[in-house]
């Protein structure tokens, strides 16, 4: 299991985090991890995953995985291929890549079969109570209306929901995301019981990603 608290940057498909930019940004994360001793990971585009995983030693996650095994599944993201490419795990059910319950259940099982760490994303405390039954390795709480916000965060707008998800977690570590854009958001969520953070634009689109990342980590 990963060391917590953990800070995960989702590269999404931002231009600043594709191709050679993905490797450059990954190396910045590795340097900050080495300088601070913090637990830092990244989630990258599947096309860039192999190159990024070869370039860094910090944990690299996929952004999605499909419920398939070896065979004729053209265009689908194969769990075994992610593992062989160097992924340590994958996000599942991100608000930008939602899955219906049956598909999600099968995807979770396929990811587990390939020994991938499963970060299961949920949009609400009510959904978290249901999805916790799928036995994820981490549960990521991200209210979709706050994702990408530069002025509001889950920590300031929904602290009671963070506390509720932590209480419902049955020991599963809770990762918090959506609008996390300043160190104070980190401090609030940690006090509420969060075990990690899932951040994207606040780091990826920063003019100085190393400083932005370091400022977040210092809040640990």
ZADO-1210 file (C-alpha; in nm, 4 decimals, padded with zeros to 6 digits):
<atoms>
<atom x="00.0000" y="00.0000" z="00.0000" code="UNK" pos="1"/>
<atom x="00.1128" y="00.3523" z="-00.0704" code="UNK" pos="2"/>
<atom x="00.2455" y="00.5772" z="00.2034" code="UNK" pos="3"/>
<atom x="-00.0099" y="00.8311" z="00.3234" code="UNK" pos="4"/>
<atom x="-00.0850" y="01.1131" z="00.3143" code="UNK" pos="5"/>
<atom x="-00.0376" y="01.0914" z="-00.0592" code="UNK" pos="6"/>
<atom x="-00.0564" y="01.3696" z="-00.3164" code="UNK" pos="7"/>
<atom x="-00.1655" y="01.2617" z="-00.6656" code="UNK" pos="8"/>
<atom x="-00.1612" y="01.4932" z="-00.9650" code="UNK" pos="9"/>
<atom x="-00.4003" y="01.3941" z="-01.2425" code="UNK" pos="10"/>
<atom x="-00.2394" y="01.5080" z="-01.5682" code="UNK" pos="11"/>
<atom x="-00.5757" y="01.4686" z="-01.7469" code="UNK" pos="12"/>
<atom x="-00.5301" y="01.5631" z="-02.1147" code="UNK" pos="13"/>
<atom x="-00.3968" y="01.9114" z="-02.0573" code="UNK" pos="14"/>
<atom x="-00.1510" y="02.0221" z="-02.3243" code="UNK" pos="15"/>
<atom x="00.1010" y="02.0943" z="-02.0485" code="UNK" pos="16"/>
<atom x="00.1003" y="01.7214" z="-01.9606" code="UNK" pos="17"/>
<atom x="00.1045" y="01.5338" z="-02.2905" code="UNK" pos="18"/>
<atom x="00.4005" y="01.3733" z="-02.4679" code="UNK" pos="19"/>
<atom x="00.7360" y="01.5262" z="-02.3764" code="UNK" pos="20"/>
<atom x="00.5536" y="01.7675" z="-02.1473" code="UNK" pos="21"/>
<atom x="00.4267" y="01.4677" z="-01.9497" code="UNK" pos="22"/>
<atom x="00.7812" y="01.3438" z="-01.8922" code="UNK" pos="23"/>
<atom x="00.9016" y="01.6904" z="-01.7948" code="UNK" pos="24"/>
<atom x="00.6157" y="01.7357" z="-01.5477" code="UNK" pos="25"/>
<atom x="00.6658" y="01.3847" z="-01.4084" code="UNK" pos="26"/>
<atom x="01.0329" y="01.4611" z="-01.3422" code="UNK" pos="27"/>
<atom x="00.9310" y="01.7764" z="-01.1540" code="UNK" pos="28"/>
<atom x="00.7075" y="01.5630" z="-00.9314" code="UNK" pos="29"/>
<atom x="00.9885" y="01.3175" z="-00.8711" code="UNK" pos="30"/>
<atom x="01.2279" y="01.5964" z="-00.7752" code="UNK" pos="31"/>
<atom x="00.9809" y="01.7438" z="-00.5262" code="UNK" pos="32"/>
<atom x="00.9224" y="01.3968" z="-00.3813" code="UNK" pos="33"/>
<atom x="01.2979" y="01.3517" z="-00.3355" code="UNK" pos="34"/>
<atom x="01.3433" y="01.6994" z="-00.1883" code="UNK" pos="35"/>
<atom x="01.0564" y="01.6720" z="00.0603" code="UNK" pos="36"/>
<atom x="01.0308" y="01.3004" z="00.1319" code="UNK" pos="37"/>
<atom x="00.6582" y="01.3235" z="00.0616" code="UNK" pos="38"/>
<atom x="00.4453" y="01.0543" z="-00.0973" code="UNK" pos="39"/>
<atom x="00.3713" y="01.1869" z="-00.4467" code="UNK" pos="40"/>
<atom x="00.2155" y="01.0077" z="-00.7437" code="UNK" pos="41"/>
<atom x="00.0818" y="01.0979" z="-01.0868" code="UNK" pos="42"/>
<atom x="-00.2011" y="00.9791" z="-01.3132" code="UNK" pos="43"/>
<atom x="-00.1235" y="01.0074" z="-01.6837" code="UNK" pos="44"/>
<atom x="-00.2704" y="00.9557" z="-02.0286" code="UNK" pos="45"/>
<atom x="-00.2417" y="00.5858" z="-02.1275" code="UNK" pos="46"/>
<atom x="-00.0420" y="00.6707" z="-02.4401" code="UNK" pos="47"/>
<atom x="00.2222" y="00.8438" z="-02.2263" code="UNK" pos="48"/>
<atom x="00.2177" y="00.5930" z="-01.9418" code="UNK" pos="49"/>
<atom x="00.5057" y="00.3688" z="-02.0522" code="UNK" pos="50"/>
<atom x="00.7425" y="00.6567" z="-02.1302" code="UNK" pos="51"/>
<atom x="00.6585" y="00.8342" z="-01.8056" code="UNK" pos="52"/>
<atom x="00.6943" y="00.5187" z="-01.5955" code="UNK" pos="53"/>
<atom x="01.0361" y="00.4580" z="-01.7535" code="UNK" pos="54"/>
<atom x="01.1453" y="00.8130" z="-01.6716" code="UNK" pos="55"/>
<atom x="01.0512" y="00.8281" z="-01.3014" code="UNK" pos="56"/>
<atom x="01.0486" y="00.6087" z="-00.9930" code="UNK" pos="57"/>
<atom x="00.7461" y="00.7677" z="-00.8214" code="UNK" pos="58"/>
<atom x="00.4148" y="00.5790" z="-00.8538" code="UNK" pos="59"/>
<atom x="00.2392" y="00.6208" z="-01.1875" code="UNK" pos="60"/>
<atom x="-00.1343" y="00.5608" z="-01.2207" code="UNK" pos="61"/>
<atom x="-00.3553" y="00.5173" z="-01.5237" code="UNK" pos="62"/>
<atom x="-00.6563" y="00.7444" z="-01.5543" code="UNK" pos="63"/>
<atom x="-00.8978" y="00.4652" z="-01.6467" code="UNK" pos="64"/>
<atom x="-00.9180" y="00.0909" z="-01.6946" code="UNK" pos="65"/>
<atom x="-01.1780" y="-00.1183" z="-01.8779" code="UNK" pos="66"/>
<atom x="-01.3304" y="-00.4494" z="-01.7595" code="UNK" pos="67"/>
<atom x="-01.1514" y="-00.6681" z="-02.0142" code="UNK" pos="68"/>
<atom x="-00.8993" y="-00.9522" z="-02.0251" code="UNK" pos="69"/>
<atom x="-00.6621" y="-01.0586" z="-02.3007" code="UNK" pos="70"/>
<atom x="-00.8553" y="-01.0971" z="-02.6246" code="UNK" pos="71"/>
<atom x="-01.0411" y="-00.9140" z="-02.8981" code="UNK" pos="72"/>
<atom x="-01.1199" y="-00.5871" z="-02.7203" code="UNK" pos="73"/>
<atom x="-01.0025" y="-00.3274" z="-02.9719" code="UNK" pos="74"/>
<atom x="-00.9712" y="00.0217" z="-02.8296" code="UNK" pos="75"/>
<atom x="-01.0247" y="-00.0769" z="-02.4669" code="UNK" pos="76"/>
<atom x="-00.7761" y="-00.0143" z="-02.1866" code="UNK" pos="77"/>
<atom x="-00.6442" y="-00.3549" z="-02.0826" code="UNK" pos="78"/>
<atom x="-00.5460" y="-00.3850" z="-01.7138" code="UNK" pos="79"/>
<atom x="-00.2566" y="-00.6214" z="-01.7893" code="UNK" pos="80"/>
<atom x="-00.1195" y="-00.3770" z="-02.0469" code="UNK" pos="81"/>
<atom x="-00.1251" y="-00.0975" z="-01.7908" code="UNK" pos="82"/>
<atom x="00.0609" y="-00.3147" z="-01.5426" code="UNK" pos="83"/>
<atom x="00.3249" y="-00.4114" z="-01.7973" code="UNK" pos="84"/>
<atom x="00.3625" y="-00.0488" z="-01.9015" code="UNK" pos="85"/>
<atom x="00.4577" y="00.0405" z="-01.5451" code="UNK" pos="86"/>
<atom x="00.1306" y="00.1525" z="-01.3871" code="UNK" pos="87"/>
<atom x="00.0966" y="00.0836" z="-01.0166" code="UNK" pos="88"/>
<atom x="-00.2788" y="00.1344" z="-01.0300" code="UNK" pos="89"/>
<atom x="-00.5646" y="00.3241" z="-01.1882" code="UNK" pos="90"/>
<atom x="-00.8382" y="00.5730" z="-01.1234" code="UNK" pos="91"/>
<atom x="-01.1851" y="00.4310" z="-01.1803" code="UNK" pos="92"/>
<atom x="-01.5177" y="00.6102" z="-01.2218" code="UNK" pos="93"/>
<atom x="-01.3684" y="00.9598" z="-01.2372" code="UNK" pos="94"/>
<atom x="-01.6400" y="01.2226" z="-01.2861" code="UNK" pos="95"/>
<atom x="-01.5074" y="01.2761" z="-01.6401" code="UNK" pos="96"/>
<atom x="-01.5200" y="00.8997" z="-01.7132" code="UNK" pos="97"/>
<atom x="-01.8173" y="00.7657" z="-01.5200" code="UNK" pos="98"/>
<atom x="-01.9140" y="00.3982" z="-01.5387" code="UNK" pos="99"/>
<atom x="-02.2446" y="00.2299" z="-01.4673" code="UNK" pos="100"/>
<atom x="-02.2497" y="00.0006" z="-01.1665" code="UNK" pos="101"/>
<atom x="-02.2136" y="-00.3327" z="-01.3488" code="UNK" pos="102"/>
<atom x="-01.9272" y="-00.2143" z="-01.5683" code="UNK" pos="103"/>
<atom x="-01.7573" y="-00.0542" z="-01.2688" code="UNK" pos="104"/>
<atom x="-01.7878" y="-00.3721" z="-01.0631" code="UNK" pos="105"/>
<atom x="-01.6265" y="-00.5747" z="-01.3416" code="UNK" pos="106"/>
<atom x="-01.3561" y="-00.3139" z="-01.3991" code="UNK" pos="107"/>
<atom x="-01.2689" y="-00.3221" z="-01.0299" code="UNK" pos="108"/>
<atom x="-01.2373" y="-00.7005" z="-01.0437" code="UNK" pos="109"/>
<atom x="-01.0210" y="-00.6935" z="-01.3576" code="UNK" pos="110"/>
<atom x="-00.7936" y="-00.4290" z="-01.2082" code="UNK" pos="111"/>
<atom x="-00.7565" y="-00.6316" z="-00.8888" code="UNK" pos="112"/>
<atom x="-00.6739" y="-00.9442" z="-01.0910" code="UNK" pos="113"/>
<atom x="-00.3858" y="-00.7501" z="-01.2477" code="UNK" pos="114"/>
<atom x="-00.2667" y="-00.6341" z="-00.9031" code="UNK" pos="115"/>
<atom x="-00.3461" y="-00.2698" z="-00.9793" code="UNK" pos="116"/>
<atom x="-00.4201" y="-00.0358" z="-00.6899" code="UNK" pos="117"/>
<atom x="-00.7769" y="00.0830" z="-00.7399" code="UNK" pos="118"/>
<atom x="-00.8658" y="00.4440" z="-00.6640" code="UNK" pos="119"/>
<atom x="-01.2435" y="00.4499" z="-00.6883" code="UNK" pos="120"/>
<atom x="-01.3902" y="00.7957" z="-00.7445" code="UNK" pos="121"/>
<atom x="-01.7214" y="00.9065" z="-00.5981" code="UNK" pos="122"/>
<atom x="-01.9183" y="01.2273" z="-00.6366" code="UNK" pos="123"/>
<atom x="-02.1121" y="01.2313" z="-00.3092" code="UNK" pos="124"/>
<atom x="-02.1281" y="01.0866" z="00.0400" code="UNK" pos="125"/>
<atom x="-02.4413" y="00.8961" z="-00.0606" code="UNK" pos="126"/>
<atom x="-02.2636" y="00.7332" z="-00.3522" code="UNK" pos="127"/>
<atom x="-01.9592" y="00.6662" z="-00.1353" code="UNK" pos="128"/>
<atom x="-02.1748" y="00.4623" z="00.1023" code="UNK" pos="129"/>
<atom x="-02.2751" y="00.2420" z="-00.1911" code="UNK" pos="130"/>
<atom x="-01.9377" y="00.2163" z="-00.3645" code="UNK" pos="131"/>
<atom x="-01.7439" y="00.1329" z="-00.0483" code="UNK" pos="132"/>
<atom x="-01.9002" y="-00.2136" z="-00.0859" code="UNK" pos="133"/>
<atom x="-01.6750" y="-00.2691" z="-00.3897" code="UNK" pos="134"/>
<atom x="-01.3761" y="-00.2784" z="-00.1520" code="UNK" pos="135"/>
<atom x="-01.1523" y="-00.0190" z="-00.3204" code="UNK" pos="136"/>
<atom x="-00.7935" y="00.0379" z="-00.2124" code="UNK" pos="137"/>
<atom x="-00.8642" y="00.4120" z="-00.1944" code="UNK" pos="138"/>
<atom x="-01.1848" y="00.6109" z="-00.2272" code="UNK" pos="139"/>
<atom x="-01.1524" y="00.9512" z="-00.3957" code="UNK" pos="140"/>
<atom x="-01.4235" y="01.2028" z="-00.3054" code="UNK" pos="141"/>
<atom x="-01.4690" y="01.4749" z="-00.5685" code="UNK" pos="142"/>
<atom x="-01.7937" y="01.6760" z="-00.5966" code="UNK" pos="143"/>
<atom x="-01.8111" y="01.7387" z="-00.9735" code="UNK" pos="144"/>
<atom x="-01.9394" y="02.0948" z="-00.9446" code="UNK" pos="145"/>
<atom x="-01.6126" y="02.1952" z="-00.7732" code="UNK" pos="146"/>
<atom x="-01.3677" y="02.0222" z="-01.0078" code="UNK" pos="147"/>
<atom x="-01.1452" y="02.2758" z="-01.1794" code="UNK" pos="148"/>
<atom x="-01.2588" y="02.5646" z="-00.9606" code="UNK" pos="149"/>
<atom x="-00.9936" y="02.8217" z="-00.8748" code="UNK" pos="150"/>
<atom x="-01.1991" y="02.9917" z="-00.6046" code="UNK" pos="151"/>
<atom x="-01.3930" y="02.7162" z="-00.4285" code="UNK" pos="152"/>
<atom x="-01.2809" y="02.3784" z="-00.2987" code="UNK" pos="153"/>
<atom x="-01.4322" y="02.0711" z="-00.1448" code="UNK" pos="154"/>
<atom x="-01.2548" y="02.1655" z="00.1792" code="UNK" pos="155"/>
<atom x="-01.4259" y="02.5025" z="00.2068" code="UNK" pos="156"/>
<atom x="-01.7601" y="02.4213" z="00.0450" code="UNK" pos="157"/>
<atom x="-01.8288" y="02.0682" z="00.1672" code="UNK" pos="158"/>
<atom x="-01.6244" y="01.9936" z="00.4812" code="UNK" pos="159"/>
<atom x="-01.9173" y="01.8103" z="00.6376" code="UNK" pos="160"/>
<atom x="-01.9270" y="01.5775" z="00.3352" code="UNK" pos="161"/>
<atom x="-01.5572" y="01.4998" z="00.3724" code="UNK" pos="162"/>
<atom x="-01.6156" y="01.4109" z="00.7367" code="UNK" pos="163"/>
<atom x="-01.9129" y="01.1933" z="00.6429" code="UNK" pos="164"/>
<atom x="-01.7223" y="01.0039" z="00.3723" code="UNK" pos="165"/>
<atom x="-01.4364" y="00.9428" z="00.6181" code="UNK" pos="166"/>
<atom x="-01.6864" y="00.8115" z="00.8731" code="UNK" pos="167"/>
<atom x="-01.8403" y="00.5784" z="00.6142" code="UNK" pos="168"/>
<atom x="-01.5089" y="00.4521" z="00.4829" code="UNK" pos="169"/>
<atom x="-01.4709" y="00.1446" z="00.7063" code="UNK" pos="170"/>
<atom x="-01.0962" y="00.2023" z="00.7135" code="UNK" pos="171"/>
<atom x="-01.0521" y="00.2630" z="00.3404" code="UNK" pos="172"/>
<atom x="-00.8195" y="00.5661" z="00.2965" code="UNK" pos="173"/>
<atom x="-01.0031" y="00.8697" z="00.1632" code="UNK" pos="174"/>
<atom x="-00.8497" y="01.0889" z="-00.1053" code="UNK" pos="175"/>
<atom x="-01.0022" y="01.4344" z="-00.1475" code="UNK" pos="176"/>
<atom x="-01.0201" y="01.6369" z="-00.4686" code="UNK" pos="177"/>
<atom x="-01.2187" y="01.9058" z="-00.6517" code="UNK" pos="178"/>
<atom x="-01.1031" y="02.2643" z="-00.6383" code="UNK" pos="179"/>
<atom x="-00.8027" y="02.1980" z="-00.4162" code="UNK" pos="180"/>
<atom x="-00.6070" y="02.5100" z="-00.5060" code="UNK" pos="181"/>
<atom x="-00.4277" y="02.6349" z="-00.1964" code="UNK" pos="182"/>
<atom x="-00.2386" y="02.4824" z="00.0993" code="UNK" pos="183"/>
<atom x="-00.5176" y="02.5709" z="00.3410" code="UNK" pos="184"/>
<atom x="-00.7459" y="02.3291" z="00.1550" code="UNK" pos="185"/>
<atom x="-00.4959" y="02.0538" z="00.2360" code="UNK" pos="186"/>
<atom x="-00.4825" y="02.1449" z="00.6041" code="UNK" pos="187"/>
<atom x="-00.8614" y="02.1461" z="00.6402" code="UNK" pos="188"/>
<atom x="-00.9062" y="01.8081" z="00.4732" code="UNK" pos="189"/>
<atom x="-00.6282" y="01.6470" z="00.6767" code="UNK" pos="190"/>
<atom x="-00.7956" y="01.7608" z="00.9989" code="UNK" pos="191"/>
<atom x="-01.1177" y="01.6009" z="00.8741" code="UNK" pos="192"/>
<atom x="-00.9448" y="01.2665" z="00.8249" code="UNK" pos="193"/>
<atom x="-00.8351" y="01.2694" z="00.4601" code="UNK" pos="194"/>
<atom x="-00.5444" y="01.0417" z="00.3669" code="UNK" pos="195"/>
<atom x="-00.4559" y="01.2035" z="00.0368" code="UNK" pos="196"/>
<atom x="-00.5362" y="01.4502" z="-00.2365" code="UNK" pos="197"/>
<atom x="-00.6184" y="01.4334" z="-00.6068" code="UNK" pos="198"/>
<atom x="-00.5289" y="01.7585" z="-00.7816" code="UNK" pos="199"/>
<atom x="-00.5054" y="01.8549" z="-01.1478" code="UNK" pos="200"/>
<atom x="-00.5133" y="02.2094" z="-01.2859" code="UNK" pos="201"/>
<atom x="-00.3688" y="02.3772" z="-00.9748" code="UNK" pos="202"/>
<atom x="-00.0390" y="02.2014" z="-01.0502" code="UNK" pos="203"/>
<atom x="-00.0507" y="02.1087" z="-01.4190" code="UNK" pos="204"/>
<atom x="-00.1579" y="02.4539" z="-01.5408" code="UNK" pos="205"/>
<atom x="00.0565" y="02.6482" z="-01.2939" code="UNK" pos="206"/>
<atom x="00.3263" y="02.8742" z="-01.4363" code="UNK" pos="207"/>
<atom x="00.5589" y="02.7164" z="-01.1788" code="UNK" pos="208"/>
<atom x="00.4459" y="02.3562" z="-01.1148" code="UNK" pos="209"/>
<atom x="00.7390" y="02.2817" z="-00.8832" code="UNK" pos="210"/>
<atom x="00.6494" y="02.5702" z="-00.6527" code="UNK" pos="211"/>
<atom x="00.2781" y="02.4923" z="-00.6630" code="UNK" pos="212"/>
<atom x="00.3456" y="02.1294" z="-00.5759" code="UNK" pos="213"/>
<atom x="00.5932" y="02.2170" z="-00.3015" code="UNK" pos="214"/>
<atom x="00.3500" y="02.4624" z="-00.1448" code="UNK" pos="215"/>
<atom x="00.0853" y="02.1901" z="-00.1289" code="UNK" pos="216"/>
<atom x="00.3284" y="01.9364" z="00.0161" code="UNK" pos="217"/>
<atom x="00.4450" y="02.1825" z="00.2830" code="UNK" pos="218"/>
<atom x="00.0864" y="02.1894" z="00.4087" code="UNK" pos="219"/>
<atom x="00.1289" y="01.8225" z="00.5058" code="UNK" pos="220"/>
</atoms>
